[in-house]
Amino acid sequence: MKVSRDGRSLVPYTLAGGSALVAVSIALAAAPMGGPSYTAAQATAGAQVYTANCAACHGAALQGVSAPALSGTAFLNKWADGSKQLADLHALISQQMPLTKPGSLSATQYLNVTAYILSKNGYTAGSTALSASTLKVALAKPTASTAASSAGAAPTAAAGSLPRVLGTAKAASTTAPTDAELLKPDANDWPMYNGSFDGQRYSALNQITTDNASKLMVKCVYQLGEVGAFQVGPVVYQGKMYITTAHGTTALNADTCNKVWQSTYTPKGPEPFNTNRGVALYGGKLFRGTTDGHLIALDAKTGATLWDTWVADSTKGYFLSAAPAAANGLVYMGEAGADWGANGHIYAFDANTGKRVWTFNVIPTGTEPGADTWQKGAEHGGGSLWTTLTLDTASNQLFVSIGNPAPDLNGGMRPGANLYTDSVVVLNGKTGKLDWYAQQIAHDTHDWDTAASPVLYEAGGKKIMTVANKGGWIYFYDRATQKMFAKEETTTHLNADKAVSLTGRRDCPGTLGGVEWNGPALDPSAGLLYVNSVDWCATYKIGETRYVDGSFYFGGTGTFDPAKDGRGWVRAYDAATGKPAWQKKMPTPMISGITPTAGGVLFTGDQNGDFYALNSKDGATLYKFRTGGAIGGGIITYGVNGQQYVAVASGNASRSIWSTTGAATIFVFTVPKE
């Protein structure tokens, strides 16, 4: 799937997120070792270029905001290990930046901004100017910073050594919530990403109704002090709310927004993608992934780190952005990184120790079932986990949505159906063995991941699984027969049945169309399913395809239509038959969570920053509030001391692809007692 890491034109692509990315897509060649040459005048001029064109995403101090840091340990570990040339860094900058207008600066400006980045990483200016002829030098860490850098250098992962626990696991100070509590959550809690294991996102609370929703008002606000991707699905348990950013985890009082504690994770390696979508809460612990490929457990009461498992090597493009799931003594999690050519896995870890219990290989090889669907290309076949997992607690089956194959657009590199990409795999929760699967798109060439979680329910005498994908469809399956019985559109389709063009062609949806990481929600009382979607096309073109460790492996380009032309939908479907019930066209692409309630109110939000309360019967707007930041995360409802609240994650800043702004902020709404 593409990094919505912010957007691009020449940039080969976009993911389910929203912030700018940096990566190399050219072959690397060895070069003589030596220090890069540039002048102080170039660095000074480059600072002005950087401020005008780069700082909004990468930070005024190159610290990374909605895009990766361009200075510090992680940057040097990635670029200055001796295997890459300065020419590689310059090529990426000059060919792919700025994201909104790649290649639009002059040759001198690109050389100057490269010099500025060198100056901010400890390289010393000299008398020889940086030029096209002096770029072909292998980068080593600057002498002055070698000692400091080595102390924080990423640990080395030997082949086959991961996942592994770092250090000794500690016990949590509390033991709640238990399996029994999570099996039947209290209506006042929202204890996991989608509210319940079945992914339905339905709340039985009914204080906020179609009659009084117009009286909603802001109860409190919490600002996290960060700018960048903010896609968290908040979790609430017994009056405490838990939220995450790329590095931070925060506990709040859910009715007052007062901070209880805050914990900050320091990455140990490169960070391919700076976002995080939330935690799993279980047994007194919070479990979350990290931008450098770790899974950590925090004490839910204090925020202290209890264990740290290094799951995957981020130098290969791996990261953990999804919200885990936890039950029966296990934590379920998988990596992302398909767009870097990293093969995905689904894991179960011991909740108390962090030790791996089982692994499911998303890309099958050898004698594994499905291996014959890869005639070649399986060694870098992709398959990411982008969001949380769904659990059928009765059968102990884990339903997992798997993303696109790699390279994303160049299907000629990977003939075959490419299992288990663009699929839902159903695994035995205890052993990790495959029970069955449903592939939504065989041999995807448009980056149309199955990214959002499936929802499980019973209707019309059937046990049903419903899932929606970026390809612009919602699928209904009978779990008894494992067969699809309905399929309906969620967005516009154009040339959707054709492979990506060699010369360039406008196809719909684009790589960030359809349904992103927040999937369908069920109102069992109304018998309706609701889903948000993106209506936005792109011009696709197959391009150079070359695998390089830790770099984009996209196989072409996807140039979006102008951001102002992007729209979205809120749609309702009959849960038993899949037939469309109603639809509401929205002014922006719709990527936030959607939450139906027993009060007949449907909560959601858009990228203008508007929080909506809709009538779940027909989509009529009952209430709207401008939060000041794009809404790309979860919207949940819960109760504290007899009062119903709604929490909205606002401020998903993406200055390029989505053209959105804002700072990470939690808004809490309620209808005041009369």
C-alpha positions as CSV (number, residue, x, y, z in Angstrom):
1,M,0.0,0.0,0.0
2,K,1.5,3.3,-0.3
3,V,2.8,5.6,2.1
4,S,0.3,8.3,2.5
5,R,3.5,9.4,3.9
6,D,2.6,12.2,2.1
7,G,2.1,12.2,-1.4
8,R,3.9,12.3,-4.5
9,S,4.1,12.7,-8.1
10,L,7.5,11.4,-9.1
11,V,7.6,9.7,-5.8
12,P,6.8,6.1,-6.6
13,Y,4.0,6.1,-4.2
14,T,1.8,6.3,-1.1
15,L,0.8,4.2,1.9
16,A,-2.0,4.0,4.4
17,G,-0.9,6.9,6.4
18,G,-0.2,10.5,5.8
19,S,3.3,12.0,5.9
20,A,6.3,12.5,3.6
21,L,8.9,9.7,3.1
22,V,12.5,9.5,2.2
23,A,13.9,6.4,0.4
24,V,16.3,5.3,-2.3
25,S,15.0,3.7,-5.5
26,I,18.3,3.5,-7.4
27,A,21.0,0.9,-7.4
28,L,23.9,1.4,-5.1
29,A,27.5,1.1,-6.2
30,A,30.7,1.0,-4.3
31,A,32.9,4.1,-4.2
32,P,36.1,5.1,-2.6
33,M,35.8,6.1,1.1
34,G,36.3,9.8,1.9
35,G,34.6,12.8,3.4
36,P,32.1,14.8,1.3
37,S,33.2,18.2,0.1
38,Y,31.0,21.3,0.3
39,T,31.5,25.0,1.3
40,A,30.0,27.0,4.1
41,A,28.4,29.3,1.6
42,Q,26.6,26.3,0.1
43,A,25.3,25.2,3.5
44,T,24.1,28.7,4.2
45,A,22.2,29.0,0.9
46,G,20.9,25.4,1.4
47,A,19.4,26.4,4.8
48,Q,17.1,28.9,3.0
49,V,16.1,26.3,0.5
50,Y,15.4,23.8,3.3
51,T,13.3,26.2,5.3
52,A,11.2,27.1,2.2
53,N,10.7,23.6,0.8
54,C,11.5,20.9,3.4
55,A,11.0,22.1,7.0
56,A,7.2,21.7,7.0
57,C,7.5,17.9,6.8
58,H,11.1,17.2,8.1
59,G,11.1,19.8,10.9
60,A,12.9,23.1,11.4
61,A,15.8,21.3,13.1
62,L,15.7,18.3,10.7
63,Q,14.3,16.3,13.6
64,G,11.4,14.7,11.6
65,V,7.8,15.7,11.9
66,S,5.4,14.2,9.3
67,A,8.5,12.9,7.5
68,P,11.7,11.1,8.7
69,A,14.4,12.9,10.5
70,L,17.3,14.1,8.3
71,S,19.8,14.3,11.2
72,G,20.9,12.2,14.1
73,T,21.7,8.6,14.8
74,A,18.9,7.0,12.7
75,F,19.7,9.1,9.7
76,L,23.5,8.3,9.9
77,N,22.8,4.6,10.5
78,K,20.8,4.6,7.3
79,W,23.0,6.8,5.0
80,A,26.5,6.8,6.5
81,D,27.3,3.1,7.0
82,G,29.8,3.1,4.1
83,S,27.6,1.3,1.6
84,K,25.8,4.3,0.1
85,Q,27.1,7.2,-1.9
86,L,26.4,10.8,-1.3
87,A,25.1,10.6,-4.9
88,D,22.3,8.3,-3.7
89,L,21.1,10.8,-1.2
90,H,21.3,13.7,-3.6
91,A,19.5,11.6,-6.3
92,L,16.6,10.9,-3.9
93,I,16.4,14.6,-3.0
94,S,16.7,16.0,-6.5
95,Q,14.4,13.4,-8.1
96,Q,11.7,13.0,-5.5
97,M,11.5,16.2,-3.5
98,P,9.7,18.4,-2.7
99,L,6.9,15.9,-2.6
100,T,4.4,18.3,-4.0
101,K,6.7,19.3,-7.0
102,P,9.4,16.7,-7.4
103,G,12.4,18.0,-9.4
104,S,11.1,21.5,-9.4
105,L,14.2,23.2,-7.8
106,S,17.3,24.2,-9.7
107,A,20.4,22.0,-9.8
108,T,22.2,24.5,-7.6
109,Q,19.4,24.5,-5.0
110,Y,19.5,20.7,-4.8
111,L,23.3,20.7,-4.3
112,N,23.0,23.4,-1.6
113,V,20.3,21.7,0.4
114,T,22.3,18.5,0.3
115,A,25.3,20.5,1.7
116,Y,23.0,21.9,4.4
117,I,22.0,18.4,5.5
118,L,25.6,17.4,5.6
119,S,26.4,20.4,7.8
120,K,23.7,19.5,10.3
121,N,25.1,16.0,10.7
122,G,28.6,16.9,11.7
123,Y,30.4,17.0,8.4
124,T,32.9,19.9,8.1
125,A,32.7,22.5,5.4
126,G,35.8,22.9,3.2
127,S,37.1,24.9,0.3
128,T,35.8,22.6,-2.4
129,A,32.2,23.1,-3.5
130,L,29.8,20.2,-3.7
131,S,29.2,19.5,-7.4
132,A,27.9,16.7,-9.7
133,S,31.5,15.5,-10.1
134,T,32.2,15.2,-6.3
135,L,29.0,13.4,-5.4
136,K,30.3,9.9,-6.0
137,V,31.9,9.3,-2.6
138,A,30.8,6.7,-0.1
139,L,29.5,8.2,3.1
140,A,31.0,7.3,6.4
141,K,30.0,8.7,9.8
142,P,31.8,12.0,10.5
143,T,34.7,11.5,12.8
144,A,33.5,14.0,15.4
145,S,30.3,12.2,15.9
146,T,31.5,8.6,15.5
147,A,31.7,8.0,19.3
148,A,28.4,9.6,20.0
149,S,26.7,7.8,17.2
150,S,28.1,4.4,18.0
151,A,26.6,4.5,21.5
152,G,23.1,4.8,20.0
153,A,23.7,2.7,16.9
154,A,21.1,0.2,15.9
155,P,21.9,-3.3,17.1
156,T,22.9,-5.8,14.5
157,A,20.3,-8.4,13.5
158,A,21.9,-11.7,12.3
159,A,19.9,-13.6,9.8
160,G,17.2,-15.7,11.5
161,S,17.8,-14.0,15.0
162,L,14.5,-12.1,15.1
163,P,12.1,-11.8,16.8
164,R,14.0,-11.7,20.1
165,V,13.5,-10.2,23.6
166,L,15.9,-7.5,24.7
167,G,16.6,-7.5,28.4
168,T,14.4,-9.1,31.1
169,A,10.7,-8.9,31.2
170,K,9.0,-7.3,34.3
171,A,5.6,-7.9,35.8
172,A,2.8,-5.4,35.5
173,S,1.5,-3.6,38.7
174,T,-2.1,-4.6,37.9
175,T,-3.8,-7.5,36.1
176,A,-6.9,-5.9,34.4
177,P,-8.6,-6.1,32.1
178,T,-8.9,-9.9,32.1
179,D,-10.0,-12.2,29.3
180,A,-13.5,-12.3,30.8
181,E,-13.7,-8.5,30.7
182,L,-12.5,-8.2,27.2
183,L,-14.8,-11.0,26.0
184,K,-17.9,-9.0,27.1
185,P,-16.8,-5.4,27.4
186,D,-18.7,-3.0,29.6
187,A,-20.6,-0.5,27.5
188,N,-18.8,2.3,29.3
189,D,-15.4,1.1,28.1
190,W,-13.8,1.0,24.6
191,P,-11.0,-1.4,25.5
192,M,-9.5,-2.1,22.1
193,Y,-9.0,-0.4,18.7
194,N,-12.4,-1.4,17.3
195,G,-14.2,-1.7,20.6
196,S,-14.6,-5.4,20.6
197,F,-12.8,-8.5,19.3
198,D,-15.4,-8.9,16.5
199,G,-14.5,-5.5,15.1
200,Q,-18.1,-4.2,15.1
201,R,-17.4,-0.8,16.6
202,Y,-20.9,-0.6,18.0
203,S,-21.7,1.1,21.3
204,A,-24.8,0.3,23.4
205,L,-24.7,3.7,25.0
206,N,-27.8,5.8,24.2
207,Q,-27.6,9.1,26.1
208,I,-26.6,10.9,22.9
209,T,-29.6,10.5,20.5
210,T,-30.9,11.9,17.3
211,D,-33.0,14.3,19.4
212,N,-30.2,15.8,21.5
213,A,-27.1,15.3,19.3
214,S,-27.4,19.0,18.2
215,K,-26.5,19.9,21.8
216,L,-23.1,18.3,21.8
217,M,-20.3,20.5,23.1
218,V,-16.6,20.2,23.8
219,K,-16.0,18.9,27.3
220,C,-12.2,19.0,27.2
221,V,-9.2,19.1,24.9
222,Y,-5.7,17.5,25.2
223,Q,-2.9,18.7,22.9
224,L,0.1,16.3,22.5
225,G,2.4,19.0,21.2
226,E,3.3,17.1,18.1
227,V,2.8,17.7,14.4
228,G,2.6,14.8,11.9
229,A,0.6,11.7,11.3
230,F,-2.0,11.2,14.0
231,Q,-4.0,8.1,13.3
232,V,-4.5,6.6,16.7
233,G,-7.6,4.6,17.7
234,P,-8.0,5.7,21.4
235,V,-8.7,3.0,24.0
236,V,-10.7,3.6,27.2
237,Y,-11.0,1.4,30.2
238,Q,-12.5,2.3,33.6
239,G,-12.2,6.1,33.0
240,K,-8.6,6.1,31.6
241,M,-7.8,6.8,28.0
242,Y,-4.7,5.6,26.2
243,I,-3.4,7.2,23.0
244,T,-0.2,7.0,20.9
245,T,1.9,9.0,18.5
246,A,4.9,7.8,16.5
247,H,7.0,7.6,19.7
248,G,4.8,8.6,22.6
249,T,2.2,6.8,24.7
250,T,-0.1,8.9,26.9
251,A,-2.7,8.1,29.6
252,L,-5.5,10.6,30.3
253,N,-8.5,10.9,32.5
254,A,-11.1,10.2,29.9
255,D,-13.7,12.8,31.3
256,T,-11.3,15.7,32.0
257,C,-8.4,15.2,29.6
258,N,-5.9,15.5,32.5
259,K,-2.7,13.7,31.8
260,V,-2.0,10.7,34.1
261,W,1.4,9.7,32.6
262,Q,3.4,9.9,29.4
263,S,6.0,7.5,28.0
264,T,8.4,8.2,25.1
265,Y,10.1,5.5,23.1
266,T,13.6,6.2,21.6
267,P,14.1,4.4,18.3
268,K,17.1,2.2,18.1
269,G,17.3,2.0,14.3
270,P,16.0,3.6,11.1
271,E,12.3,4.6,10.9
272,P,10.8,3.8,7.5
273,F,7.4,5.2,8.4
274,N,6.5,7.6,11.3
275,T,3.0,6.6,12.5
276,N,1.3,4.5,15.1
277,R,-2.3,3.5,15.3
278,G,-2.7,2.5,18.9
279,V,-2.4,0.0,21.7
280,A,-3.8,-3.3,22.9
281,L,-4.8,-3.3,26.6
282,Y,-4.7,-6.6,28.5
283,G,-3.6,-7.9,31.9
284,G,-2.3,-4.6,33.3
285,K,-0.2,-4.0,30.1
286,L,-0.4,-1.8,27.1
287,F,1.2,-3.3,23.9
288,R,2.3,-1.2,21.0
289,G,4.5,-1.3,17.9
290,T,7.3,1.1,17.1
291,T,8.6,2.8,14.0
292,D,11.9,0.8,14.1
293,G,10.3,-2.7,14.3
294,H,9.9,-3.4,18.0
295,L,6.9,-4.5,20.0
296,I,6.9,-3.1,23.6
297,A,4.8,-3.7,26.7
298,L,4.1,-0.8,29.1
299,D,2.7,-0.9,32.6
300,A,-0.9,0.5,32.1
301,K,-0.8,2.2,35.5
302,T,2.6,3.9,35.3
303,G,3.8,3.8,31.7
304,A,7.0,2.0,32.6
305,T,8.5,-0.4,30.0
306,L,8.0,-4.0,31.0
307,W,9.5,-5.7,28.0
308,D,10.9,-4.9,24.5
309,T,10.9,-7.5,21.7
310,W,12.8,-6.6,18.6
311,V,10.5,-8.1,16.0
312,A,12.0,-7.0,12.6
313,D,14.9,-5.3,11.1
314,S,14.0,-1.7,10.1
315,T,17.0,-1.4,7.9
316,K,15.1,-3.7,5.6
317,G,12.0,-1.5,5.6
318,Y,10.1,-3.1,8.5
319,F,8.1,-1.2,11.0
320,L,5.1,-1.9,13.3
321,S,2.3,0.7,13.0
322,A,-0.8,-1.4,13.6
323,A,-2.6,-1.6,16.9
324,P,-2.0,-5.2,18.3
325,A,-4.7,-7.5,19.6
326,A,-4.3,-9.4,22.9
327,A,-6.2,-12.4,24.4
328,N,-5.7,-15.8,26.0
329,G,-2.2,-14.9,27.2
330,L,-1.0,-13.9,23.8
331,V,-0.3,-10.7,21.9
332,Y,-1.0,-10.8,18.1
333,M,1.0,-8.5,15.8
334,G,2.4,-8.2,12.3
335,E,4.8,-6.0,10.5
336,A,4.4,-3.5,7.7
337,G,7.0,-2.8,5.0
338,A,5.7,-4.3,1.8
339,D,6.3,-1.1,-0.1
340,W,10.0,-1.6,0.7
341,G,9.9,-5.2,-0.5
342,A,9.8,-6.6,3.1
343,N,7.9,-9.9,3.4
344,G,5.2,-9.8,6.1
345,H,4.5,-12.1,9.0
346,I,1.8,-12.5,11.7
347,Y,3.1,-13.3,15.1
348,A,1.8,-14.4,18.5
349,F,3.9,-13.4,21.5
350,D,3.6,-14.4,25.2
351,A,1.9,-11.4,26.9
352,N,4.0,-11.8,30.1
353,T,7.5,-12.3,28.5
354,G,7.4,-11.0,25.0
355,K,8.7,-14.3,23.6
356,R,7.5,-15.4,20.2
357,V,5.0,-18.3,20.4
358,W,4.2,-18.8,16.6
359,T,4.7,-17.2,13.2
360,F,2.6,-17.2,10.1
361,N,4.4,-16.4,6.9
362,V,2.3,-14.0,4.8
363,I,4.3,-14.9,1.7
364,P,4.5,-18.7,1.5
365,T,7.6,-20.4,0.2
366,G,8.8,-24.0,-0.3
367,T,6.1,-26.5,0.5
368,E,3.8,-24.1,2.3
369,P,0.3,-23.8,0.9
370,G,0.1,-21.0,-1.6
371,A,3.8,-21.0,-2.6
372,D,2.8,-22.1,-6.1
373,T,1.0,-18.7,-6.6
374,W,4.5,-17.1,-6.9
375,Q,6.2,-18.1,-10.1
376,K,9.0,-15.8,-9.1
377,G,9.5,-12.7,-6.8
378,A,8.5,-14.2,-3.5
379,E,11.7,-13.3,-1.8
380,H,10.5,-9.7,-1.8
381,G,6.8,-10.3,-2.1
382,G,5.4,-7.8,0.5
383,G,2.2,-8.3,2.4
384,S,1.8,-5.7,5.3
385,L,-0.4,-5.6,8.4
386,W,-1.7,-2.0,8.6
387,T,-4.4,-2.1,11.3
388,T,-5.6,-4.3,14.1
389,L,-6.7,-7.9,14.0
390,T,-10.2,-9.4,14.5
391,L,-10.9,-12.4,16.7
392,D,-13.8,-14.8,16.7
393,T,-13.7,-15.7,20.4
394,A,-16.0,-18.7,20.0
395,S,-13.7,-20.5,17.5
396,N,-10.5,-18.8,18.6
397,Q,-9.9,-17.9,14.9
398,L,-7.9,-14.8,14.1
399,F,-9.0,-12.8,11.0
400,V,-6.1,-10.8,9.6
401,S,-6.2,-8.3,6.7
402,I,-3.1,-8.4,4.5
403,G,-1.8,-5.7,2.2
404,N,-0.4,-5.4,-1.3
405,P,2.3,-7.5,-3.0
406,A,5.7,-6.0,-4.0
407,P,6.7,-4.4,-6.2
408,D,3.4,-2.6,-6.0
409,L,2.8,-1.8,-9.7
410,N,5.1,-4.0,-11.7
411,G,3.3,-7.3,-11.7
412,G,5.6,-8.7,-14.3
413,M,8.2,-9.1,-11.5
414,R,5.9,-11.6,-9.7
415,P,3.7,-13.7,-12.0
416,G,0.8,-15.5,-10.2
417,A,-2.0,-14.8,-7.8
418,N,0.5,-13.7,-5.1
419,L,-1.0,-15.3,-2.0
420,Y,-1.7,-14.2,0.7
421,T,-1.5,-10.5,-0.3
422,D,-4.8,-8.5,-0.6
423,S,-6.5,-11.2,1.4
424,V,-8.0,-12.0,4.8
425,V,-6.3,-15.0,6.3
426,V,-8.1,-16.9,9.0
427,L,-5.6,-18.4,11.5
428,N,-5.9,-20.7,14.5
429,G,-5.3,-18.3,17.4
430,K,-3.5,-20.9,19.5
431,T,-1.2,-22.4,16.8
432,G,-1.1,-19.8,13.9
433,K,-2.0,-22.5,11.4
434,L,-4.1,-21.4,8.4
435,D,-7.7,-22.4,8.6
436,W,-8.9,-20.7,5.4
437,Y,-8.5,-17.5,3.5
438,A,-10.3,-15.1,1.1
439,Q,-8.3,-13.2,-1.5
440,Q,-10.0,-9.9,-2.6
441,I,-7.6,-9.1,-5.5
442,A,-5.4,-11.7,-7.1
443,H,-2.1,-10.3,-8.6
444,D,-2.8,-6.7,-7.6
445,T,-1.0,-4.1,-9.7
446,H,-2.6,-0.9,-8.2
447,D,-1.6,-1.0,-4.5
448,W,-5.1,-1.8,-3.5
449,D,-4.4,-3.4,-0.2
450,T,-6.9,-5.1,2.0
451,A,-5.8,-2.8,4.8
452,A,-8.8,-2.4,7.2
453,S,-9.9,-5.0,9.7
454,P,-12.8,-7.4,8.9
455,V,-16.0,-7.3,10.9
456,L,-17.7,-10.5,12.2
457,Y,-21.4,-10.8,12.9
458,E,-24.6,-12.9,12.3
459,A,-27.4,-11.8,10.1
460,G,-30.0,-13.4,7.9
461,G,-29.3,-16.8,9.4
462,K,-25.6,-16.6,8.4
463,K,-22.3,-16.1,10.2
464,I,-20.8,-13.3,8.1
465,M,-17.4,-11.7,7.6
466,T,-17.3,-8.4,5.8
467,V,-14.2,-6.5,4.7
468,A,-13.5,-3.5,2.5
469,N,-10.4,-2.7,0.6
470,K,-8.5,0.2,-1.1
471,G,-9.7,-1.2,-4.5
472,G,-13.1,0.4,-3.8
473,W,-15.2,-2.6,-2.9
474,I,-16.8,-4.1,0.2
475,Y,-17.0,-7.9,0.3
476,F,-19.5,-10.1,2.2
477,Y,-18.6,-13.7,3.0
478,D,-20.5,-16.6,4.5
479,R,-18.1,-18.0,7.1
480,A,-19.7,-21.4,7.0
481,T,-19.1,-21.9,3.3
482,Q,-16.1,-19.5,3.1
483,K,-17.7,-18.1,-0.1
484,M,-18.4,-14.5,-1.1
485,F,-22.1,-13.8,-1.5
486,A,-22.1,-10.1,-2.2
487,K,-19.7,-7.4,-3.4
488,E,-20.6,-3.7,-3.7
489,E,-18.8,-0.5,-4.7
490,T,-17.5,2.0,-2.1
491,T,-16.1,4.5,-4.6
492,T,-15.6,5.3,-8.3
493,H,-14.0,2.8,-10.7
494,L,-12.2,3.5,-13.9
495,N,-9.9,1.1,-15.8
496,A,-10.0,-1.0,-12.6
497,D,-9.9,-4.2,-14.6
498,K,-6.7,-3.3,-16.4
499,A,-3.0,-3.8,-15.5
500,V,-1.0,-0.6,-14.9
501,S,0.1,1.1,-18.1
502,L,3.7,1.3,-19.4
503,T,3.0,4.7,-20.8
504,G,0.7,6.2,-18.1
505,R,-3.1,6.0,-17.7
506,R,-5.6,7.5,-15.2
507,D,-7.2,4.8,-13.1
508,C,-9.7,4.9,-10.3
509,P,-9.3,4.5,-7.4
510,G,-5.8,5.8,-6.8
511,T,-3.3,4.2,-4.5
512,L,-5.0,5.9,-1.6
513,G,-8.6,5.4,-2.7
514,G,-11.3,3.1,-1.4
515,V,-11.2,2.1,2.3
516,E,-8.0,2.8,4.1
517,W,-7.1,1.6,7.7
518,N,-10.5,2.2,9.3
519,G,-13.0,-0.3,8.1
520,P,-16.7,-1.1,8.3
521,A,-18.8,-0.8,11.5
522,L,-22.1,-2.6,12.3
523,D,-25.3,-1.4,13.9
524,P,-27.0,-4.7,14.8
525,S,-30.3,-3.0,15.9
526,A,-30.7,-1.3,12.5
527,G,-29.2,-4.2,10.5
528,L,-26.8,-1.9,8.7
529,L,-23.1,-1.7,8.0
530,Y,-21.4,1.7,7.6
531,V,-18.1,2.5,5.9
532,N,-16.1,5.6,5.0
533,S,-14.2,5.7,1.7
534,V,-11.9,7.8,-0.5
535,D,-12.9,8.9,-4.0
536,W,-9.6,10.0,-5.6
537,C,-8.0,8.8,-8.8
538,A,-4.4,8.7,-10.0
539,T,-2.3,8.3,-13.1
540,Y,-0.3,5.1,-12.9
541,K,2.8,4.2,-14.9
542,I,5.2,1.3,-14.6
543,G,8.8,2.4,-14.1
544,E,12.2,1.1,-13.2
545,T,12.0,-1.7,-10.7
546,R,15.1,-2.5,-8.7
547,Y,15.2,-3.9,-5.1
548,V,17.6,-2.2,-2.6
549,D,17.5,-3.0,1.1
550,G,15.5,-0.5,3.0
551,S,14.3,1.5,-0.1
552,F,11.0,1.8,-1.9
553,Y,10.3,-1.2,-4.1
554,F,7.3,0.3,-6.0
555,G,7.9,-0.5,-9.6
556,G,6.5,2.7,-11.1
557,T,4.7,5.9,-10.2
558,G,1.2,7.0,-9.1
559,T,0.5,10.6,-9.6
560,F,-2.7,11.7,-7.9
561,D,-5.3,14.0,-9.3
562,P,-5.1,17.4,-7.6
563,A,-5.9,17.1,-3.9
564,K,-8.7,19.6,-4.2
565,D,-10.5,17.1,-6.4
566,G,-10.4,14.3,-3.8
567,R,-13.8,13.5,-2.2
568,G,-15.2,10.9,0.1
569,W,-18.3,8.9,0.9
570,V,-20.2,7.6,4.0
571,R,-22.2,4.6,2.8
572,A,-24.6,2.2,4.5
573,Y,-25.3,-1.4,3.4
574,D,-27.8,-4.0,4.5
575,A,-25.8,-6.2,6.8
576,A,-27.5,-9.4,5.7
577,T,-27.6,-9.0,2.0
578,G,-24.9,-6.4,1.2
579,K,-27.4,-4.3,-0.7
580,P,-26.7,-0.5,-0.5
581,A,-29.0,1.3,1.9
582,W,-27.9,5.0,1.6
583,Q,-24.9,7.1,0.7
584,K,-23.7,10.6,1.6
585,K,-21.0,12.4,-0.5
586,M,-18.5,14.2,1.7
587,P,-16.3,17.2,0.9
588,T,-13.0,15.4,1.6
589,P,-11.6,11.9,1.4
590,M,-12.9,9.9,4.4
591,I,-10.3,8.0,6.3
592,S,-11.4,8.3,10.0
593,G,-13.1,5.7,12.2
594,I,-16.9,5.4,12.1
595,T,-18.9,4.5,15.1
596,P,-22.7,3.6,15.3
597,T,-24.5,3.8,18.7
598,A,-27.8,2.6,20.3
599,G,-28.9,6.2,20.3
600,G,-29.3,6.1,16.5
601,V,-26.3,8.4,16.1
602,L,-23.3,7.7,13.8
603,F,-20.0,9.5,14.7
604,T,-17.3,10.2,12.1
605,G,-15.0,13.0,10.9
606,D,-13.4,14.4,7.7
607,Q,-10.1,15.9,6.6
608,N,-11.4,19.5,6.9
609,G,-11.3,18.7,10.6
610,D,-15.1,18.5,10.9
611,F,-16.5,16.1,13.5
612,Y,-19.9,14.8,12.5
613,A,-22.9,13.3,14.3
614,L,-25.1,11.7,11.6
615,N,-28.5,10.1,11.8
616,S,-27.6,6.4,11.3
617,K,-30.9,5.8,9.4
618,D,-30.2,8.2,6.5
619,G,-26.9,10.0,7.0
620,A,-28.5,13.4,7.8
621,T,-26.2,15.7,9.7
622,L,-27.3,16.2,13.3
623,Y,-24.2,18.1,14.5
624,K,-20.8,19.3,13.1
625,F,-17.8,20.9,14.8
626,R,-14.6,22.1,13.2
627,T,-11.7,20.8,15.3
628,G,-8.9,22.6,13.4
629,G,-7.1,19.5,12.3
630,A,-7.7,16.7,9.9
631,I,-9.4,13.6,11.4
632,G,-7.7,10.4,10.4
633,G,-7.8,8.4,13.6
634,G,-10.4,6.7,15.7
635,I,-13.7,8.2,17.0
636,I,-15.0,6.4,20.0
637,T,-17.7,6.7,22.6
638,Y,-17.6,5.7,26.3
639,G,-19.1,6.5,29.7
640,V,-17.6,7.9,32.9
641,N,-19.7,8.3,36.1
642,G,-22.9,7.9,34.2
643,Q,-22.1,10.4,31.5
644,Q,-21.6,9.5,27.8
645,Y,-18.6,11.0,26.0
646,V,-17.2,11.0,22.4
647,A,-13.4,11.2,21.8
648,V,-12.0,12.4,18.5
649,A,-8.4,12.1,17.3
650,S,-7.8,15.4,15.4
651,G,-4.7,16.7,13.7
652,N,-3.5,14.1,11.1
653,A,-1.1,16.5,9.4
654,S,-0.1,15.6,5.8
655,R,1.1,18.7,4.0
656,S,1.6,17.0,0.6
657,I,-0.7,14.2,-0.4
658,W,-3.8,15.0,1.7
659,S,-2.9,18.7,2.0
660,T,-4.0,18.7,5.6
661,T,-2.7,20.5,8.7
662,G,-3.2,20.5,12.4
663,A,-1.5,19.3,15.6
664,A,-2.2,16.0,17.4
665,T,-5.1,16.7,19.7
666,I,-7.8,14.8,21.5
667,F,-11.3,16.4,21.6
668,V,-13.8,15.1,24.1
669,F,-17.5,15.9,23.5
670,T,-20.7,15.3,25.5
671,V,-24.3,16.5,25.8
672,P,-24.5,18.4,29.1
673,K,-26.9,17.2,31.7
674,E,-29.9,19.4,32.0
